[in-house]
Amino acid sequence: MKPILELRNLKMYYDTQAGQVKAADDVSFVLNEGESIGLVGESGCGKTSVSMSIMKLLPENGRIISGNIFFDGKDIVNFSDEEMNKIRWAGIAMIFQAAMNSLNPVYRVGDQIVEAITAHEPNVTFEEARQRVANLYKLVGLDPERMDNYPHEYSGGMKQRAIIAMSLACNPKLIIADEPTTALDVIVQDTILRELEKVQKKLNMSMIYISHDIAVIAEVASRIAIMYAGKIVEMSDSVVIFKRPAHPYAIGLMSSFPSIRGEKKELVTIPGEPPNLLNAPDHCRFAPRCPFATDECWKQTPSYSEIESNHFVACFHPQNLKKLVNMNA
């Protein structure tokens, strides 16, 4: 398969009065055409910072320090705003957090999507854009007759579907969905994610799902990358991550949600808090919370290495996995 996106040792920091916040520190992964990947981790682990780096929509105090972001074979790190404007929407589209609240309340929803199309494709007529929006509405499960409604006439789930339709408007090769089901109930959440998965497979698009909920992401993403304190600590196929997680943090995430099978048992929490990325440690960032940390873990950062085919882990002691599983059982 052909790679559509490749991050190589991406470092993105925020400049603050107190110092540099190392939000994304040496992040690398490859996403192929038609593939989906989930970025999972606690709030503040750097998931959204990675996505905003890919879109080149960082705030004024955010800077890409080093590394590469290859999209469709081109390194876009040093692209100007003008060059990126040709890629955004048409190449890479993004569903932002709580995006359903970003619809302009005084414009009809369909007109807002039409505007996105005509702004990026000036050769498309208004009538052609309207027809494309109607087709997109059908694709995401909305009645095209609702195109002329205003946002307040839509339910939360309908707004989210409209936002998904907007992200598809210019036929992008990659869509980044940052917490696409925030503030929706679990039934609507599942429906929206299934709809996204169906659209992604039908159009053979690449997808990046971002969430703190590993169980939700596992249902729609073919691979999962687990982030902790600005770094990817484990990455593999979704099934492998669930069956054979090899990083203590991954085990903690698995133990933090209940199972619908078997006997009831108390949920296991991860003690402590993530490190302050203003003063990111030079050793393993999970060491203060890890029950198997050794002197080695406190002296240096573990390398990100392959422990089995397509299963990468940043840990000095992945062999202690069985002990950790038994401890959490």
C-alpha positions in Angstrom: 0.0 0.0 0.0 1.1 3.6 -0.7 1.7 5.8 2.3 -0.5 8.9 2.3 0.9 10.4 5.5 4.2 9.9 7.3 5.5 11.6 10.4 9.2 11.3 11.1 10.5 12.4 14.5 8.0 15.3 14.8 8.7 17.7 17.6 6.1 20.4 18.3 6.5 22.7 21.3 4.5 25.6 22.7 6.3 28.7 23.9 5.0 30.0 27.2 6.3 32.5 29.7 7.3 29.6 31.9 9.2 27.8 29.1 8.6 25.3 26.3 5.8 22.8 26.6 6.9 19.6 24.7 3.5 18.7 23.5 4.6 16.3 20.7 8.1 14.9 21.2 9.6 12.7 18.6 6.4 11.3 17.1 6.6 9.0 14.2 4.1 6.8 12.3 3.0 6.0 8.7 -0.6 6.0 7.5 -1.4 4.2 4.2 -4.0 4.9 1.6 -7.4 3.6 2.7 -6.2 2.9 6.2 -7.4 4.1 9.6 -5.4 4.8 12.7 -6.5 5.8 16.2 -4.5 8.1 18.4 -5.4 7.3 22.0 -4.4 8.8 25.4 -5.2 10.9 28.3 -6.2 14.6 27.9 -3.0 16.6 27.4 -1.0 13.8 26.0 -0.4 15.5 22.6 -3.1 13.9 20.4 -4.6 17.2 19.2 -1.2 18.9 19.0 -0.2 16.2 16.5 -3.3 16.7 14.4 -3.0 20.5 14.4 0.7 20.1 13.3 -0.5 18.0 10.4 -3.0 20.7 9.4 -0.5 23.5 10.1 -3.1 25.3 12.2 -1.0 25.8 15.3 -1.6 28.8 17.5 0.9 31.7 17.5 3.0 30.1 20.4 3.1 26.7 18.7 6.1 25.7 16.7 7.3 22.6 14.8 10.9 22.4 16.2 12.1 19.5 14.0 11.0 16.5 12.1 9.0 15.9 8.9 5.4 15.6 7.9 5.1 13.9 4.5 1.6 14.2 2.9 1.2 12.5 -0.5 5.0 12.4 -0.8 5.7 16.0 0.0 7.1 17.4 3.2 4.7 20.1 4.3 6.5 21.3 7.4 7.8 24.4 5.7 4.8 25.0 3.4 3.4 28.6 3.4 -0.2 29.3 4.4 -0.9 29.7 0.7 0.5 26.3 -0.1 -1.4 24.8 2.8 -4.7 26.3 1.8 -4.5 24.2 -1.4 -4.1 21.1 0.8 -6.6 21.8 3.5 -10.1 20.5 2.7 -9.1 19.2 -0.8 -6.2 17.1 0.6 -6.6 16.9 4.3 -9.9 17.7 6.1 -10.5 17.8 9.8 -13.5 17.3 12.1 -12.6 19.5 15.1 -13.6 18.9 18.7 -17.2 20.0 19.3 -17.3 21.0 15.6 -21.1 20.8 15.6 -21.1 24.1 17.6 -19.1 25.8 14.9 -22.0 26.0 12.4 -23.0 29.6 11.8 -26.5 30.0 13.4 -27.8 32.5 10.8 -26.8 30.6 7.6 -28.6 27.5 6.3 -26.5 24.4 6.9 -26.5 23.4 3.2 -25.3 26.8 2.2 -22.3 26.6 4.6 -21.2 23.4 2.9 -21.7 24.9 -0.5 -19.5 27.8 0.5 -16.7 25.4 1.5 -16.9 23.7 -1.9 -17.0 26.9 -4.0 -14.2 28.5 -2.0 -11.8 25.7 -2.7 -13.1 24.8 -6.2 -14.0 28.0 -8.0 -14.8 26.2 -11.2 -17.7 24.4 -9.5 -21.1 26.2 -10.0 -23.5 26.9 -7.3 -26.0 24.3 -8.7 -23.2 21.6 -9.0 -22.2 22.3 -5.4 -25.8 22.0 -4.2 -26.1 18.6 -5.9 -22.8 17.5 -4.3 -24.1 18.5 -0.9 -27.3 16.6 -1.5 -25.3 13.5 -2.4 -23.2 14.0 0.7 -26.3 14.2 2.9 -27.5 10.8 1.6 -24.0 9.4 2.2 -24.0 10.4 5.9 -27.6 9.5 6.5 -29.2 12.9 6.3 -32.3 13.8 4.3 -31.3 16.2 1.5 -34.5 18.2 2.2 -32.9 19.3 5.4 -30.2 21.2 3.5 -32.2 24.5 3.8 -32.7 24.2 7.6 -30.7 26.3 10.1 -28.4 24.7 12.7 -30.9 25.2 15.5 -33.3 22.9 13.6 -30.9 20.0 13.7 -30.3 17.6 16.6 -26.8 17.1 17.9 -26.4 14.0 15.9 -27.6 15.7 12.8 -25.2 18.6 13.2 -22.4 16.1 13.6 -23.4 14.3 10.4 -23.5 17.7 8.6 -20.0 18.4 9.8 -18.9 15.0 8.4 -20.5 15.9 5.1 -18.7 19.2 5.1 -15.3 17.4 5.7 -16.1 15.2 2.7 -17.1 18.1 0.5 -13.9 18.5 -1.4 -13.0 14.8 -1.7 -10.0 14.8 0.6 -7.5 11.9 0.7 -7.2 12.1 4.5 -9.7 13.1 7.3 -8.6 13.8 10.9 -11.5 13.2 13.3 -10.7 14.8 16.7 -13.1 13.5 19.3 -15.9 13.4 16.6 -18.6 12.3 19.0 -18.0 14.6 21.9 -21.2 15.5 23.8 -23.3 12.9 22.0 -25.0 10.0 23.9 -23.6 6.5 23.5 -26.2 5.4 21.0 -25.7 8.3 18.6 -22.0 8.1 19.2 -21.9 4.5 18.0 -24.1 5.4 15.0 -21.9 8.3 13.9 -18.7 6.3 14.2 -20.2 3.4 12.2 -21.3 6.0 9.6 -17.8 7.4 9.4 -16.3 3.9 9.1 -18.7 3.1 6.3 -17.9 6.3 4.4 -14.2 5.8 4.8 -14.3 2.3 3.4 -16.7 3.2 0.6 -14.5 6.2 -0.6 -11.2 4.4 0.3 -10.1 7.4 2.4 -7.4 7.5 5.1 -8.6 8.4 8.6 -7.0 9.4 11.8 -9.4 9.1 14.8 -8.4 10.9 18.0 -10.0 10.0 21.4 -9.2 9.3 25.0 -11.5 6.2 24.8 -9.6 3.2 23.5 -12.7 1.0 23.4 -14.5 3.4 21.0 -11.4 3.8 18.7 -10.8 0.0 18.6 -14.2 -0.4 16.9 -13.4 1.8 13.9 -9.6 2.0 13.5 -7.4 -0.7 12.0 -4.4 0.3 14.0 -4.0 2.1 17.4 -1.2 4.4 18.5 -1.2 5.0 22.3 0.3 8.4 23.3 1.6 9.3 26.7 3.1 12.7 27.7 3.9 13.7 24.1 5.2 10.4 22.9 3.8 7.3 21.2 4.5 4.5 23.7 2.8 1.6 21.8 1.5 1.0 18.3 0.0 -2.0 16.6 -3.1 -3.5 15.0 -6.2 -2.9 17.1 -6.7 -6.6 17.8 -3.1 -7.0 19.0 -3.3 -4.0 21.3 -6.3 -5.5 23.0 -5.0 -9.1 23.1 -1.3 -8.5 23.7 -0.7 -5.0 25.0 3.0 -4.6 25.9 3.3 -1.3 27.7 2.2 -0.8 31.3 0.2 2.4 30.3 -1.7 0.4 27.7 -2.6 -2.2 30.3 -3.8 0.6 32.5 -6.0 2.0 29.8 -7.5 -1.5 29.1 -8.3 -1.9 32.8 -10.1 1.5 33.1 -13.3 0.4 31.4 -15.7 -2.4 32.4 -16.2 -5.6 30.5 -19.7 -6.8 29.6 -18.6 -10.4 30.0 -17.5 -12.4 33.0 -17.9 -11.5 36.7 -18.0 -8.0 37.9 -14.7 -6.6 39.3 -13.4 -3.3 40.5 -11.9 -1.1 37.8 -8.1 -0.6 38.0 -6.8 3.0 37.9 -3.4 4.3 37.0 -1.9 6.0 40.1 -0.3 9.4 39.9 -0.4 12.0 37.1 1.3 12.6 33.8 4.5 14.6 34.0 4.6 18.4 33.5 5.7 18.8 29.9 7.2 22.2 30.8 10.0 20.2 32.5 9.8 16.9 30.6 12.1 14.3 32.2 15.0 12.8 30.3 14.0 9.3 31.6 11.0 7.2 30.8 8.0 9.6 31.3 5.8 6.8 32.7 8.4 5.6 35.3 6.8 7.5 38.2 3.5 5.7 37.7 4.9 2.3 36.6 5.0 -0.7 39.0 7.9 -2.2 37.2 10.2 0.8 36.8 13.9 0.0 37.5 17.0 2.1 37.8 17.3 1.9 34.0 13.9 3.5 33.5 14.9 6.5 35.7 18.2 7.1 33.8 17.2 7.2 30.1 14.3 7.2 27.6 13.4 3.8 26.2 13.8 3.4 22.5 10.7 2.8 20.3 11.4 -0.7 19.0 9.5 -3.6 17.3 8.9 -6.5 19.7 6.9 -8.6 17.1 5.8 -8.0 13.5 4.2 -4.5 13.3 4.0 -4.1 17.1 6.1 -1.3 18.4 6.7 -0.4 22.1 8.8 2.2 24.0 9.5 0.2 27.2 12.6 -1.3 28.7 10.7 -4.2 30.2 7.8 -5.4 28.0 8.6 -8.9 29.1 7.0 -8.1 32.5 3.7 -7.9 30.8 2.3 -11.1 32.1 3.1 -10.1 35.7 1.3 -6.8 35.2 -1.7 -8.4 33.7 -2.0 -10.8 36.7 -1.6 -7.8 39.0 -4.5 -6.1 37.3 -6.7 -9.2 37.0 
